Amino acid sequence: MSARATPEAESPEPAVHDEEIHDLIGIGIGPFGLGLAALADPLPDVDAVFLDQADRFSWHPGLMIEGTTLQVPFLADLVTMADPTSPYSFLAFLKQTGRLYPFYIRESFYPLRSEYDEYCRWVAAQLDCLRWRRRVVAVEEEGDHLLVTAAVLDATGAVIGCEHLRGRHVALAVGTAPHLPPPLAELIGPAGGAPADEAPAPVLHSADYLRRKDELLAAGSVTVVGSGQSAAEIYRDLLQEGGADGLRVDWVTRSPRFFPMEYTKLTLEMTSPEYTDLHRSLPEGTRDRLAREQRALHKGISADLIDEIHELLYRLSAGGREVPSSLLTGAAVRAARRDSGSGRIVLDLEHPLTGSVAEHRTGAVVAATGYRPRSTELLAPLGDRIRHDDAGRLDVTRDYTVDREERIHVLGGEEHTHGVTAPDLGFGTLRASVILAALTGREPYPIERRIAFQTFGLPAAR
């Protein structure tokens, strides 16, 4: 069955053919796709349209924990690092909502996470180029342009139509999806060993935390699995809210320690075009090794949060009280099951350094185990025109294209080729500037190619 026939076969409505040939069709409206849309909007020589299967912008709704902030400064908004004068900047949002002076007096560079989400929704509401409830199923060639096929969805997610759009370039910003390790993924579904009159003990990804928080607070005991910022925020939130009332909250990670995000200035220079040049030039195996070694550059915990957690544990232990919590590092989850008698969850843990094993029993599990790139199967109709590396991943060029004709651009899905700049919110504007330069044949937003004081790699012979 052809890619175009699939949504049409599901749909009770005829297909809609957009006869206009757009300069750019964006697929995905997360922060990177939305930033590209906001920067493309004022350009008279760029006709762009952006598609997303959601019905509106929403950024990690399950993790909007009260008081949490971004881990990057407000300058890393959708547009400022490319165009400080843009009407879509975070400062413009604060001014229009009457919060610029309070933000100034607050003297913190780091916006509230909920505030950043509100800012992005404010930008999205002003852009006419965004089309929601469009699930893209295929990208293929049609003459000298690209044909994008999207299923049109109703409010329930059911297919009610099909849309075909034509474009000279496509920008892929499909983002990532929550990832559960196999032992935990197998626990989601049927109740398993839970008694017939009881709901199964909750097992969920951190992305679903707030929606199911009440279940966790009622579980009697919760184990958080993972070592990053989300794990730390959820651990603190549960212990702070339920610890004094007897809720047991344990924190388990296979990492050897609860490591802080490395945030020194010379390390931050690795989020630069110069380091990206070096990283992209390395062999695939070397890049993969560096990705594992550089986890602390963008997947660690903020040092302030680590200190806050220690302070919370200290307060809960005042007066000789026993803290209803244990923190286990170097503890890998090798297997998981539901106890047939109690319905509780049993985690089989192993310590890689000592070789010891232990059972850990809990009433609920929150897996703060990160995200993985979403499937790019929608590019399959293009066949061998799309480049892949030895591991089957998209082989993204230095200038963020994946096809021979350099018409399909990638935003945020190139960590395996470009390193730590790929997921960095502050680097999204530079990547968007490179893509818009490729579309227009000029630099509508000047591209800063040297920003670091240090040299990555040996300097060229003089």
Contacts in CASP RR format, 6 or more apart in sequence:
PFRMAT RR
TARGET T0000
AUTHOR 0000-0000-0000
METHOD contacts of the structure
MODEL  1
MSARATPEAESPEPAVHDEEIHDLIGIGIGPFGLGLAALADPLPDVDAVF
LDQADRFSWHPGLMIEGTTLQVPFLADLVTMADPTSPYSFLAFLKQTGRL
YPFYIRESFYPLRSEYDEYCRWVAAQLDCLRWRRRVVAVEEEGDHLLVTA
AVLDATGAVIGCEHLRGRHVALAVGTAPHLPPPLAELIGPAGGAPADEAP
APVLHSADYLRRKDELLAAGSVTVVGSGQSAAEIYRDLLQEGGADGLRVD
WVTRSPRFFPMEYTKLTLEMTSPEYTDLHRSLPEGTRDRLAREQRALHKG
ISADLIDEIHELLYRLSAGGREVPSSLLTGAAVRAARRDSGSGRIVLDLE
HPLTGSVAEHRTGAVVAATGYRPRSTELLAPLGDRIRHDDAGRLDVTRDY
TVDREERIHVLGGEEHTHGVTAPDLGFGTLRASVILAALTGREPYPIERR
IAFQTFGLPAAR
1 9 0 8 1.000
3 137 0 8 1.000
3 138 0 8 1.000
3 140 0 8 1.000
3 149 0 8 1.000
3 378 0 8 1.000
3 380 0 8 1.000
3 381 0 8 1.000
4 138 0 8 1.000
4 140 0 8 1.000
4 147 0 8 1.000
4 149 0 8 1.000
4 162 0 8 1.000
4 164 0 8 1.000
6 137 0 8 1.000
6 138 0 8 1.000
6 151 0 8 1.000
7 15 0 8 1.000
7 135 0 8 1.000
7 137 0 8 1.000
7 149 0 8 1.000
7 150 0 8 1.000
7 151 0 8 1.000
7 152 0 8 1.000
7 159 0 8 1.000
7 161 0 8 1.000
7 162 0 8 1.000
8 15 0 8 1.000
8 161 0 8 1.000
8 162 0 8 1.000
10 151 0 8 1.000
10 159 0 8 1.000
11 151 0 8 1.000
11 152 0 8 1.000
11 159 0 8 1.000
11 160 0 8 1.000
11 161 0 8 1.000
11 162 0 8 1.000
12 160 0 8 1.000
12 161 0 8 1.000
13 152 0 8 1.000
13 160 0 8 1.000
13 161 0 8 1.000
13 162 0 8 1.000
14 161 0 8 1.000
14 162 0 8 1.000
15 161 0 8 1.000
15 162 0 8 1.000
15 163 0 8 1.000
15 164 0 8 1.000
16 152 0 8 1.000
16 161 0 8 1.000
16 162 0 8 1.000
16 163 0 8 1.000
16 164 0 8 1.000
17 164 0 8 1.000
18 163 0 8 1.000
18 164 0 8 1.000
18 165 0 8 1.000
18 166 0 8 1.000
19 166 0 8 1.000
20 47 0 8 1.000
20 166 0 8 1.000
21 145 0 8 1.000
21 166 0 8 1.000
21 167 0 8 1.000
21 168 0 8 1.000
22 47 0 8 1.000
22 48 0 8 1.000
22 49 0 8 1.000
22 165 0 8 1.000
22 166 0 8 1.000
22 167 0 8 1.000
22 168 0 8 1.000
23 45 0 8 1.000
23 46 0 8 1.000
23 47 0 8 1.000
23 48 0 8 1.000
23 167 0 8 1.000
23 168 0 8 1.000
23 169 0 8 1.000
23 439 0 8 1.000
24 40 0 8 1.000
24 46 0 8 1.000
24 47 0 8 1.000
24 48 0 8 1.000
24 49 0 8 1.000
24 167 0 8 1.000
24 168 0 8 1.000
24 169 0 8 1.000
24 170 0 8 1.000
24 171 0 8 1.000
24 439 0 8 1.000
25 48 0 8 1.000
25 49 0 8 1.000
25 50 0 8 1.000
25 51 0 8 1.000
25 146 0 8 1.000
25 148 0 8 1.000
25 165 0 8 1.000
25 167 0 8 1.000
25 169 0 8 1.000
25 170 0 8 1.000
25 171 0 8 1.000
26 33 0 8 1.000
26 36 0 8 1.000
26 37 0 8 1.000
26 48 0 8 1.000
26 49 0 8 1.000
26 50 0 8 1.000
26 51 0 8 1.000
26 170 0 8 1.000
26 171 0 8 1.000
26 172 0 8 1.000
26 173 0 8 1.000
27 50 0 8 1.000
27 51 0 8 1.000
27 52 0 8 1.000
27 136 0 8 1.000
27 139 0 8 1.000
27 148 0 8 1.000
27 170 0 8 1.000
27 171 0 8 1.000
27 172 0 8 1.000
27 173 0 8 1.000
27 174 0 8 1.000
27 378 0 8 1.000
28 50 0 8 1.000
28 51 0 8 1.000
28 52 0 8 1.000
28 136 0 8 1.000
28 172 0 8 1.000
28 173 0 8 1.000
28 174 0 8 1.000
28 175 0 8 1.000
29 37 0 8 1.000
29 50 0 8 1.000
29 51 0 8 1.000
29 52 0 8 1.000
29 54 0 8 1.000
29 57 0 8 1.000
29 124 0 8 1.000
29 130 0 8 1.000
29 132 0 8 1.000
29 173 0 8 1.000
30 52 0 8 1.000
30 57 0 8 1.000
30 59 0 8 1.000
30 120 0 8 1.000
30 173 0 8 1.000
30 175 0 8 1.000
31 59 0 8 1.000
31 78 0 8 1.000
31 120 0 8 1.000
31 425 0 8 1.000
31 428 0 8 1.000
32 173 0 8 1.000
32 175 0 8 1.000
32 411 0 8 1.000
32 412 0 8 1.000
32 428 0 8 1.000
32 431 0 8 1.000
32 432 0 8 1.000
33 50 0 8 1.000
33 171 0 8 1.000
33 173 0 8 1.000
33 411 0 8 1.000
33 432 0 8 1.000
34 50 0 8 1.000
34 57 0 8 1.000
34 78 0 8 1.000
34 120 0 8 1.000
34 123 0 8 1.000
34 124 0 8 1.000
34 127 0 8 1.000
34 130 0 8 1.000
35 78 0 8 1.000
35 79 0 8 1.000
35 88 0 8 1.000
35 123 0 8 1.000
35 428 0 8 1.000
35 429 0 8 1.000
35 432 0 8 1.000
36 48 0 8 1.000
36 50 0 8 1.000
36 171 0 8 1.000
36 173 0 8 1.000
36 411 0 8 1.000
36 432 0 8 1.000
36 435 0 8 1.000
36 436 0 8 1.000
37 48 0 8 1.000
37 50 0 8 1.000
37 127 0 8 1.000
37 129 0 8 1.000
37 130 0 8 1.000
38 78 0 8 1.000
38 79 0 8 1.000
38 86 0 8 1.000
38 88 0 8 1.000
38 123 0 8 1.000
38 127 0 8 1.000
39 78 0 8 1.000
39 79 0 8 1.000
39 82 0 8 1.000
39 83 0 8 1.000
39 86 0 8 1.000
39 429 0 8 1.000
39 432 0 8 1.000
39 433 0 8 1.000
39 436 0 8 1.000
39 444 0 8 1.000
39 445 0 8 1.000
40 46 0 8 1.000
40 48 0 8 1.000
40 129 0 8 1.000
40 436 0 8 1.000
41 48 0 8 1.000
41 88 0 8 1.000
41 127 0 8 1.000
41 129 0 8 1.000
42 86 0 8 1.000
43 436 0 8 1.000
43 440 0 8 1.000
43 444 0 8 1.000
45 440 0 8 1.000
46 436 0 8 1.000
46 439 0 8 1.000
46 440 0 8 1.000
48 129 0 8 1.000
49 129 0 8 1.000
49 131 0 8 1.000
49 165 0 8 1.000
50 127 0 8 1.000
50 129 0 8 1.000
50 130 0 8 1.000
50 131 0 8 1.000
51 131 0 8 1.000
51 134 0 8 1.000
51 136 0 8 1.000
51 148 0 8 1.000
51 150 0 8 1.000
51 165 0 8 1.000
52 130 0 8 1.000
52 131 0 8 1.000
52 132 0 8 1.000
52 134 0 8 1.000
53 133 0 8 1.000
53 134 0 8 1.000
53 135 0 8 1.000
53 136 0 8 1.000
53 153 0 8 1.000
53 157 0 8 1.000
54 132 0 8 1.000
54 133 0 8 1.000
55 132 0 8 1.000
55 133 0 8 1.000
55 153 0 8 1.000
55 155 0 8 1.000
56 121 0 8 1.000
56 124 0 8 1.000
56 132 0 8 1.000
57 117 0 8 1.000
57 120 0 8 1.000
57 121 0 8 1.000
57 124 0 8 1.000
58 117 0 8 1.000
58 121 0 8 1.000
59 116 0 8 1.000
59 117 0 8 1.000
59 120 0 8 1.000
60 113 0 8 1.000
60 117 0 8 1.000
60 207 0 8 1.000
61 117 0 8 1.000
61 210 0 8 1.000
61 211 0 8 1.000
62 206 0 8 1.000
62 207 0 8 1.000
62 208 0 8 1.000
62 209 0 8 1.000
62 210 0 8 1.000
62 211 0 8 1.000
63 113 0 8 1.000
63 206 0 8 1.000
63 207 0 8 1.000
63 209 0 8 1.000
63 210 0 8 1.000
63 230 0 8 1.000
63 233 0 8 1.000
64 113 0 8 1.000
64 114 0 8 1.000
64 117 0 8 1.000
64 210 0 8 1.000
65 113 0 8 1.000
65 209 0 8 1.000
65 210 0 8 1.000
65 233 0 8 1.000
65 234 0 8 1.000
65 237 0 8 1.000
66 237 0 8 1.000
67 112 0 8 1.000
67 113 0 8 1.000
67 114 0 8 1.000
68 112 0 8 1.000
68 113 0 8 1.000
68 114 0 8 1.000
68 233 0 8 1.000
69 108 0 8 1.000
69 110 0 8 1.000
69 111 0 8 1.000
69 112 0 8 1.000
69 113 0 8 1.000
70 76 0 8 1.000
70 110 0 8 1.000
70 111 0 8 1.000
70 112 0 8 1.000
70 113 0 8 1.000
70 116 0 8 1.000
70 425 0 8 1.000
71 110 0 8 1.000
71 229 0 8 1.000
71 261 0 8 1.000
71 302 0 8 1.000
72 110 0 8 1.000
72 424 0 8 1.000
72 425 0 8 1.000
72 426 0 8 1.000
73 109 0 8 1.000
73 110 0 8 1.000
74 80 0 8 1.000
74 90 0 8 1.000
74 91 0 8 1.000
74 103 0 8 1.000
74 109 0 8 1.000
74 110 0 8 1.000
74 111 0 8 1.000
75 81 0 8 1.000
75 90 0 8 1.000
75 109 0 8 1.000
75 426 0 8 1.000
76 424 0 8 1.000
76 425 0 8 1.000
76 426 0 8 1.000
77 89 0 8 1.000
77 90 0 8 1.000
77 116 0 8 1.000
77 119 0 8 1.000
78 88 0 8 1.000
78 89 0 8 1.000
78 90 0 8 1.000
78 119 0 8 1.000
78 120 0 8 1.000
78 123 0 8 1.000
78 429 0 8 1.000
79 86 0 8 1.000
79 88 0 8 1.000
79 89 0 8 1.000
79 429 0 8 1.000
80 86 0 8 1.000
80 89 0 8 1.000
80 90 0 8 1.000
80 91 0 8 1.000
80 429 0 8 1.000
81 426 0 8 1.000
81 428 0 8 1.000
81 429 0 8 1.000
81 430 0 8 1.000
82 429 0 8 1.000
82 430 0 8 1.000
82 432 0 8 1.000
82 433 0 8 1.000
82 445 0 8 1.000
83 445 0 8 1.000
86 92 0 8 1.000
88 123 0 8 1.000
88 126 0 8 1.000
90 111 0 8 1.000
90 116 0 8 1.000
90 119 0 8 1.000
91 100 0 8 1.000
93 118 0 8 1.000
93 119 0 8 1.000
93 122 0 8 1.000
93 123 0 8 1.000
94 100 0 8 1.000
94 103 0 8 1.000
96 122 0 8 1.000
97 122 0 8 1.000
103 111 0 8 1.000
111 119 0 8 1.000
124 130 0 8 1.000
133 152 0 8 1.000
133 153 0 8 1.000
133 154 0 8 1.000
133 155 0 8 1.000
133 157 0 8 1.000
134 150 0 8 1.000
134 151 0 8 1.000
134 152 0 8 1.000
134 153 0 8 1.000
134 163 0 8 1.000
135 150 0 8 1.000
135 151 0 8 1.000
135 153 0 8 1.000
135 159 0 8 1.000
136 148 0 8 1.000
136 149 0 8 1.000
136 150 0 8 1.000
136 378 0 8 1.000
137 149 0 8 1.000
137 150 0 8 1.000
137 151 0 8 1.000
137 378 0 8 1.000
138 147 0 8 1.000
138 148 0 8 1.000
138 149 0 8 1.000
138 378 0 8 1.000
138 380 0 8 1.000
138 381 0 8 1.000
139 146 0 8 1.000
139 147 0 8 1.000
139 148 0 8 1.000
139 149 0 8 1.000
139 170 0 8 1.000
139 378 0 8 1.000
139 379 0 8 1.000
139 381 0 8 1.000
139 382 0 8 1.000
139 408 0 8 1.000
140 146 0 8 1.000
140 147 0 8 1.000
140 149 0 8 1.000
140 381 0 8 1.000
140 382 0 8 1.000
141 147 0 8 1.000
141 381 0 8 1.000
141 382 0 8 1.000
141 385 0 8 1.000
142 166 0 8 1.000
145 166 0 8 1.000
145 167 0 8 1.000
145 168 0 8 1.000
146 166 0 8 1.000
146 167 0 8 1.000
146 168 0 8 1.000
146 169 0 8 1.000
146 170 0 8 1.000
146 407 0 8 1.000
146 408 0 8 1.000
147 164 0 8 1.000
147 165 0 8 1.000
147 166 0 8 1.000
147 167 0 8 1.000
148 164 0 8 1.000
148 165 0 8 1.000
148 166 0 8 1.000
148 167 0 8 1.000
148 170 0 8 1.000
149 162 0 8 1.000
149 163 0 8 1.000
149 164 0 8 1.000
150 162 0 8 1.000
150 163 0 8 1.000
150 164 0 8 1.000
150 165 0 8 1.000
151 159 0 8 1.000
151 161 0 8 1.000
151 162 0 8 1.000
151 163 0 8 1.000
152 159 0 8 1.000
152 160 0 8 1.000
152 161 0 8 1.000
152 162 0 8 1.000
152 163 0 8 1.000
153 159 0 8 1.000
153 160 0 8 1.000
154 160 0 8 1.000
168 407 0 8 1.000
168 439 0 8 1.000
169 407 0 8 1.000
169 408 0 8 1.000
169 409 0 8 1.000
169 435 0 8 1.000
169 438 0 8 1.000
169 439 0 8 1.000
170 407 0 8 1.000
170 408 0 8 1.000
170 409 0 8 1.000
171 408 0 8 1.000
171 409 0 8 1.000
171 410 0 8 1.000
171 411 0 8 1.000
171 435 0 8 1.000
172 376 0 8 1.000
172 379 0 8 1.000
172 402 0 8 1.000
172 408 0 8 1.000
172 409 0 8 1.000
172 410 0 8 1.000
172 411 0 8 1.000
172 413 0 8 1.000
173 410 0 8 1.000
173 411 0 8 1.000
173 412 0 8 1.000
174 373 0 8 1.000
174 374 0 8 1.000
174 376 0 8 1.000
175 373 0 8 1.000
175 374 0 8 1.000
175 412 0 8 1.000
175 413 0 8 1.000
176 371 0 8 1.000
176 372 0 8 1.000
176 373 0 8 1.000
176 374 0 8 1.000
177 371 0 8 1.000
177 372 0 8 1.000
177 373 0 8 1.000
177 374 0 8 1.000
178 205 0 8 1.000
178 206 0 8 1.000
178 207 0 8 1.000
178 208 0 8 1.000
178 370 0 8 1.000
178 371 0 8 1.000
179 205 0 8 1.000
179 369 0 8 1.000
179 370 0 8 1.000
179 371 0 8 1.000
179 372 0 8 1.000
180 188 0 8 1.000
180 205 0 8 1.000
180 367 0 8 1.000
180 369 0 8 1.000
181 333 0 8 1.000
181 367 0 8 1.000
181 369 0 8 1.000
183 333 0 8 1.000
183 334 0 8 1.000
183 335 0 8 1.000
183 336 0 8 1.000
183 347 0 8 1.000
183 348 0 8 1.000
184 203 0 8 1.000
184 225 0 8 1.000
184 333 0 8 1.000
184 336 0 8 1.000
184 365 0 8 1.000
184 367 0 8 1.000
184 369 0 8 1.000
186 336 0 8 1.000
187 203 0 8 1.000
187 336 0 8 1.000
187 337 0 8 1.000
187 338 0 8 1.000
187 345 0 8 1.000
187 365 0 8 1.000
188 203 0 8 1.000
188 204 0 8 1.000
189 200 0 8 1.000
190 200 0 8 1.000
191 198 0 8 1.000
191 199 0 8 1.000
191 200 0 8 1.000
191 338 0 8 1.000
192 200 0 8 1.000
192 338 0 8 1.000
192 343 0 8 1.000
193 200 0 8 1.000
193 338 0 8 1.000
193 339 0 8 1.000
193 340 0 8 1.000
193 341 0 8 1.000
193 343 0 8 1.000
194 200 0 8 1.000
194 201 0 8 1.000
194 338 0 8 1.000
194 343 0 8 1.000
195 341 0 8 1.000
195 343 0 8 1.000
198 343 0 8 1.000
199 215 0 8 1.000
200 338 0 8 1.000
200 343 0 8 1.000
201 219 0 8 1.000
201 338 0 8 1.000
201 343 0 8 1.000
201 344 0 8 1.000
201 345 0 8 1.000
201 362 0 8 1.000
201 363 0 8 1.000
201 364 0 8 1.000
201 365 0 8 1.000
202 212 0 8 1.000
202 215 0 8 1.000
202 216 0 8 1.000
202 219 0 8 1.000
202 363 0 8 1.000
202 364 0 8 1.000
202 365 0 8 1.000
203 345 0 8 1.000
203 364 0 8 1.000
203 365 0 8 1.000
203 367 0 8 1.000
204 212 0 8 1.000
204 365 0 8 1.000
204 366 0 8 1.000
204 367 0 8 1.000
205 366 0 8 1.000
205 367 0 8 1.000
205 368 0 8 1.000
205 369 0 8 1.000
205 370 0 8 1.000
206 230 0 8 1.000
206 231 0 8 1.000
206 234 0 8 1.000
206 366 0 8 1.000
206 367 0 8 1.000
206 368 0 8 1.000
206 369 0 8 1.000
206 370 0 8 1.000
207 371 0 8 1.000
209 216 0 8 1.000
209 230 0 8 1.000
209 234 0 8 1.000
209 366 0 8 1.000
215 364 0 8 1.000
216 222 0 8 1.000
216 238 0 8 1.000
216 364 0 8 1.000
216 366 0 8 1.000
217 238 0 8 1.000
217 241 0 8 1.000
217 242 0 8 1.000
217 247 0 8 1.000
219 247 0 8 1.000
219 363 0 8 1.000
219 364 0 8 1.000
220 246 0 8 1.000
220 247 0 8 1.000
220 248 0 8 1.000
220 363 0 8 1.000
220 364 0 8 1.000
221 247 0 8 1.000
221 248 0 8 1.000
221 249 0 8 1.000
221 250 0 8 1.000
221 362 0 8 1.000
221 363 0 8 1.000
221 364 0 8 1.000
222 238 0 8 1.000
222 247 0 8 1.000
222 248 0 8 1.000
222 249 0 8 1.000
222 250 0 8 1.000
222 362 0 8 1.000
222 363 0 8 1.000
222 364 0 8 1.000
222 365 0 8 1.000
222 366 0 8 1.000
223 249 0 8 1.000
223 250 0 8 1.000
223 251 0 8 1.000
223 252 0 8 1.000
223 345 0 8 1.000
223 347 0 8 1.000
223 360 0 8 1.000
223 362 0 8 1.000
223 363 0 8 1.000
223 364 0 8 1.000
223 365 0 8 1.000
223 366 0 8 1.000
224 231 0 8 1.000
224 234 0 8 1.000
224 235 0 8 1.000
224 238 0 8 1.000
224 249 0 8 1.000
224 250 0 8 1.000
224 251 0 8 1.000
224 252 0 8 1.000
224 365 0 8 1.000
224 366 0 8 1.000
224 368 0 8 1.000
225 231 0 8 1.000
225 252 0 8 1.000
225 253 0 8 1.000
225 333 0 8 1.000
225 347 0 8 1.000
225 365 0 8 1.000
225 366 0 8 1.000
225 367 0 8 1.000
225 368 0 8 1.000
225 369 0 8 1.000
226 251 0 8 1.000
226 252 0 8 1.000
226 253 0 8 1.000
226 254 0 8 1.000
226 255 0 8 1.000
226 367 0 8 1.000
226 368 0 8 1.000
226 369 0 8 1.000
227 253 0 8 1.000
227 254 0 8 1.000
227 255 0 8 1.000
227 258 0 8 1.000
227 259 0 8 1.000
227 300 0 8 1.000
227 301 0 8 1.000
227 329 0 8 1.000
227 368 0 8 1.000
228 299 0 8 1.000
228 300 0 8 1.000
228 301 0 8 1.000
228 368 0 8 1.000
229 261 0 8 1.000
229 299 0 8 1.000
229 300 0 8 1.000
229 301 0 8 1.000
229 302 0 8 1.000
229 305 0 8 1.000
230 368 0 8 1.000
230 370 0 8 1.000
231 251 0 8 1.000
231 253 0 8 1.000
231 301 0 8 1.000
231 366 0 8 1.000
231 368 0 8 1.000
232 258 0 8 1.000
232 301 0 8 1.000
232 302 0 8 1.000
232 305 0 8 1.000
232 306 0 8 1.000
232 309 0 8 1.000
233 305 0 8 1.000
234 366 0 8 1.000
234 368 0 8 1.000
235 249 0 8 1.000
235 251 0 8 1.000
235 309 0 8 1.000
236 305 0 8 1.000
236 308 0 8 1.000
236 309 0 8 1.000
236 312 0 8 1.000
238 247 0 8 1.000
238 249 0 8 1.000
239 247 0 8 1.000
239 249 0 8 1.000
239 312 0 8 1.000
239 313 0 8 1.000
239 316 0 8 1.000
239 324 0 8 1.000
239 325 0 8 1.000
240 312 0 8 1.000
241 247 0 8 1.000
242 249 0 8 1.000
243 249 0 8 1.000
243 316 0 8 1.000
243 324 0 8 1.000
243 325 0 8 1.000
244 316 0 8 1.000
246 324 0 8 1.000
247 324 0 8 1.000
248 324 0 8 1.000
248 325 0 8 1.000
248 362 0 8 1.000
249 324 0 8 1.000
249 325 0 8 1.000
250 325 0 8 1.000
250 326 0 8 1.000
250 327 0 8 1.000
250 328 0 8 1.000
250 360 0 8 1.000
250 362 0 8 1.000
251 325 0 8 1.000
251 326 0 8 1.000
251 327 0 8 1.000
251 328 0 8 1.000
252 328 0 8 1.000
252 331 0 8 1.000
252 333 0 8 1.000
252 347 0 8 1.000
252 349 0 8 1.000
252 360 0 8 1.000
253 328 0 8 1.000
253 329 0 8 1.000
253 330 0 8 1.000
253 331 0 8 1.000
254 330 0 8 1.000
254 331 0 8 1.000
254 332 0 8 1.000
254 333 0 8 1.000
254 352 0 8 1.000
255 329 0 8 1.000
255 330 0 8 1.000
256 329 0 8 1.000
256 330 0 8 1.000
256 353 0 8 1.000
257 329 0 8 1.000
258 301 0 8 1.000
258 306 0 8 1.000
258 327 0 8 1.000
258 329 0 8 1.000
259 296 0 8 1.000
259 300 0 8 1.000
259 301 0 8 1.000
260 296 0 8 1.000
260 300 0 8 1.000
260 301 0 8 1.000
260 302 0 8 1.000
260 303 0 8 1.000
260 306 0 8 1.000
261 296 0 8 1.000
261 297 0 8 1.000
261 298 0 8 1.000
261 299 0 8 1.000
261 300 0 8 1.000
261 301 0 8 1.000
261 302 0 8 1.000
261 303 0 8 1.000
262 296 0 8 1.000
262 297 0 8 1.000
262 300 0 8 1.000
263 302 0 8 1.000
263 303 0 8 1.000
266 453 0 8 1.000
266 454 0 8 1.000
267 297 0 8 1.000
269 275 0 8 1.000
269 451 0 8 1.000
269 452 0 8 1.000
269 453 0 8 1.000
269 454 0 8 1.000
270 294 0 8 1.000
270 297 0 8 1.000
270 420 0 8 1.000
270 421 0 8 1.000
270 456 0 8 1.000
271 420 0 8 1.000
271 421 0 8 1.000
271 424 0 8 1.000
271 426 0 8 1.000
271 427 0 8 1.000
272 421 0 8 1.000
272 451 0 8 1.000
272 452 0 8 1.000
273 430 0 8 1.000
273 447 0 8 1.000
273 448 0 8 1.000
273 449 0 8 1.000
273 450 0 8 1.000
273 451 0 8 1.000
274 449 0 8 1.000
274 450 0 8 1.000
274 451 0 8 1.000
274 452 0 8 1.000
274 455 0 8 1.000
274 456 0 8 1.000
275 420 0 8 1.000
275 421 0 8 1.000
275 452 0 8 1.000
275 456 0 8 1.000
276 398 0 8 1.000
276 418 0 8 1.000
276 419 0 8 1.000
276 421 0 8 1.000
277 398 0 8 1.000
277 456 0 8 1.000
278 456 0 8 1.000
278 457 0 8 1.000
279 287 0 8 1.000
279 290 0 8 1.000
279 417 0 8 1.000
279 418 0 8 1.000
279 419 0 8 1.000
280 397 0 8 1.000
280 398 0 8 1.000
280 417 0 8 1.000
280 418 0 8 1.000
282 290 0 8 1.000
284 389 0 8 1.000
284 390 0 8 1.000
284 391 0 8 1.000
284 416 0 8 1.000
287 416 0 8 1.000
287 417 0 8 1.000
287 419 0 8 1.000
288 391 0 8 1.000
288 416 0 8 1.000
290 419 0 8 1.000
291 415 0 8 1.000
291 416 0 8 1.000
291 419 0 8 1.000
294 419 0 8 1.000
294 420 0 8 1.000
297 420 0 8 1.000
298 420 0 8 1.000
298 423 0 8 1.000
298 424 0 8 1.000
313 323 0 8 1.000
313 325 0 8 1.000
316 323 0 8 1.000
316 324 0 8 1.000
316 325 0 8 1.000
317 323 0 8 1.000
328 349 0 8 1.000
328 360 0 8 1.000
330 351 0 8 1.000
330 352 0 8 1.000
330 353 0 8 1.000
331 349 0 8 1.000
331 350 0 8 1.000
331 351 0 8 1.000
331 360 0 8 1.000
332 349 0 8 1.000
332 350 0 8 1.000
332 351 0 8 1.000
332 352 0 8 1.000
333 347 0 8 1.000
333 348 0 8 1.000
333 349 0 8 1.000
334 348 0 8 1.000
334 349 0 8 1.000
334 350 0 8 1.000
334 357 0 8 1.000
335 347 0 8 1.000
335 348 0 8 1.000
336 345 0 8 1.000
336 346 0 8 1.000
336 347 0 8 1.000
336 348 0 8 1.000
336 365 0 8 1.000
337 345 0 8 1.000
337 346 0 8 1.000
338 344 0 8 1.000
338 345 0 8 1.000
338 346 0 8 1.000
339 345 0 8 1.000
339 346 0 8 1.000
339 361 0 8 1.000
344 361 0 8 1.000
344 362 0 8 1.000
344 363 0 8 1.000
345 361 0 8 1.000
345 362 0 8 1.000
345 363 0 8 1.000
345 364 0 8 1.000
345 365 0 8 1.000
346 359 0 8 1.000
346 360 0 8 1.000
346 361 0 8 1.000
347 359 0 8 1.000
347 360 0 8 1.000
347 361 0 8 1.000
347 362 0 8 1.000
347 365 0 8 1.000
348 357 0 8 1.000
348 358 0 8 1.000
348 359 0 8 1.000
348 360 0 8 1.000
349 357 0 8 1.000
349 358 0 8 1.000
349 359 0 8 1.000
349 360 0 8 1.000
350 356 0 8 1.000
350 357 0 8 1.000
351 357 0 8 1.000
373 393 0 8 1.000
373 413 0 8 1.000
376 394 0 8 1.000
379 386 0 8 1.000
379 402 0 8 1.000
379 408 0 8 1.000
382 403 0 8 1.000
382 408 0 8 1.000
385 403 0 8 1.000
385 404 0 8 1.000
385 405 0 8 1.000
386 394 0 8 1.000
386 402 0 8 1.000
386 403 0 8 1.000
386 408 0 8 1.000
387 394 0 8 1.000
387 395 0 8 1.000
387 397 0 8 1.000
387 402 0 8 1.000
387 403 0 8 1.000
387 404 0 8 1.000
388 394 0 8 1.000
388 395 0 8 1.000
389 395 0 8 1.000
389 416 0 8 1.000
389 417 0 8 1.000
391 416 0 8 1.000
393 416 0 8 1.000
394 402 0 8 1.000
394 410 0 8 1.000
394 413 0 8 1.000
394 414 0 8 1.000
394 417 0 8 1.000
395 402 0 8 1.000
395 417 0 8 1.000
396 402 0 8 1.000
396 410 0 8 1.000
396 413 0 8 1.000
396 414 0 8 1.000
396 417 0 8 1.000
396 418 0 8 1.000
397 406 0 8 1.000
398 418 0 8 1.000
399 406 0 8 1.000
399 434 0 8 1.000
399 438 0 8 1.000
400 409 0 8 1.000
400 410 0 8 1.000
400 411 0 8 1.000
400 414 0 8 1.000
400 431 0 8 1.000
400 434 0 8 1.000
400 435 0 8 1.000
401 407 0 8 1.000
401 408 0 8 1.000
401 409 0 8 1.000
401 410 0 8 1.000
401 438 0 8 1.000
402 408 0 8 1.000
402 409 0 8 1.000
402 410 0 8 1.000
406 438 0 8 1.000
409 435 0 8 1.000
409 438 0 8 1.000
411 428 0 8 1.000
411 431 0 8 1.000
411 432 0 8 1.000
411 435 0 8 1.000
412 422 0 8 1.000
412 423 0 8 1.000
412 428 0 8 1.000
412 431 0 8 1.000
413 422 0 8 1.000
414 422 0 8 1.000
415 422 0 8 1.000
415 423 0 8 1.000
421 427 0 8 1.000
421 431 0 8 1.000
429 445 0 8 1.000
430 447 0 8 1.000
430 448 0 8 1.000
432 445 0 8 1.000
433 443 0 8 1.000
433 444 0 8 1.000
433 445 0 8 1.000
433 446 0 8 1.000
433 447 0 8 1.000
434 447 0 8 1.000
436 444 0 8 1.000
436 445 0 8 1.000
437 443 0 8 1.000
437 444 0 8 1.000
437 445 0 8 1.000
437 447 0 8 1.000
END
